[in-house]
Amino acid sequence: MTPALEATGLGVRYRRTWALRDCSLAVPAGRVAALVGPNGAGKTTLMHAAVGLLRPARGSVRVAGEAAFVAQDKPLYDSFTVAEMLAFGRRMNRRWDGDAAAGRLGALGIPLDRKVSGLSGGQQAQVAVTLALAVRPDLLVLDEPLANLDPLARHDVMRSIMAEVAERELTVLLSSHVVSDLEETCDWLVVLNGGRLQVSGDIEELLDGHRVLTGPDGASAAGVRVVSASRTGRQVSMLVRGACPPDPRWRARRPGLEELVMGYLRSPESAALPDLTGVGA
Amino acid sequence: MIEFDLDRGSGVSTYLQLVHQVKQALRLGTLRPGDQLPTAREVVESLAINPNTVLKAYRELEREGLVEGRPGMGTFVRQGVAGPTLAEHTRLRRTLEAWVREARAAGLDQEDLRALFAVVLADAAKEGAA
């Protein structure tokens, strides 16, 4: 199966600084991929490269079909009404499903004659997402779609994106630094740290393939792939990949998504990347 | 019809929560043979979860023979599912209610009841295995 988004040896440089280097990943079609990492990790750079807003210095990035992008500062014109934004979108795009867009906004109770500046933050986010979906993209790329939204608006925005994914084969790549927002909605995880790719894979498989171990200082962890470890007093706690050590003093459990992400971000040199040959399966 | 709800932060994965809720509804008779499960879109629109999670839960229920997917129509509870259990359900529930009243009268609180029930259930499982 052709991945919806594929990067091979991707490197992006701003003057002398590499914002992204040696990034190879493939997101299968129909997935909702979470792109996480601290500020300056290269998330926005990767998204800009994916939708063709910047040219990579090394390697390549490829999208199967059309991509639509919603930037973090919701790209709407304050003085336009919602209807004018829709008309603007129609003129700017070859592919445009205006009926679906108007229907979506109607169902959300957003008045078409209201000026953008008169909408709530949540409504503005919904309009921006609606405009992006009206292009009928194969890949929807959202930079921090939930930033600055209250919990109810966050829930509403995710509900409408998930409904669109249920309706047709749409792949979504969305960035956030609040991992708890993504736990229920995403099924693919991409972790960037300091411009390097640390993790790319199916979330269930990643969680099944890792364990959080706690045990006494001195318990043997021979032969175990340790992602990160921390020590409090005489107790050691580790995130490990693959099989557990035989030493019976370890207590093991499956990590949560947030624990997995934090474990990797704390150890930038660790990585969990599949063989690229196995990704499309 | 069943309406799902999620216990976020329960540690149980979302797809398993959906599977458990369907099984529970079958046991309680709120879902019966021939009933339709909500579509992935309906679930997703109310819970804001990934549609693949819903499909995974429905596949699991299908694999266990509890529901069947009818192409273009939806997912339905299979005929014959939970029939005999359901008939016995009301009678067993009455017996259990009487037992709970008796235990309360004897001074057991909610925690005591749960512990006692769990112990008996575990013992019964052991006997069954022996």
Interface residues (C-beta under 8 A of the other chain):
Chain A: G30 R31 V32 H155 D156 M158 R159 S160 M162 A163 V165 A166 E167 E183 E184 T185 C186 D187 E204 G256
Chain B: L6 R8 G11 S13 T14 T39 A40 R41 V44 E45 S46 L47 A48 I49 N50 P51 N52 T53 V54
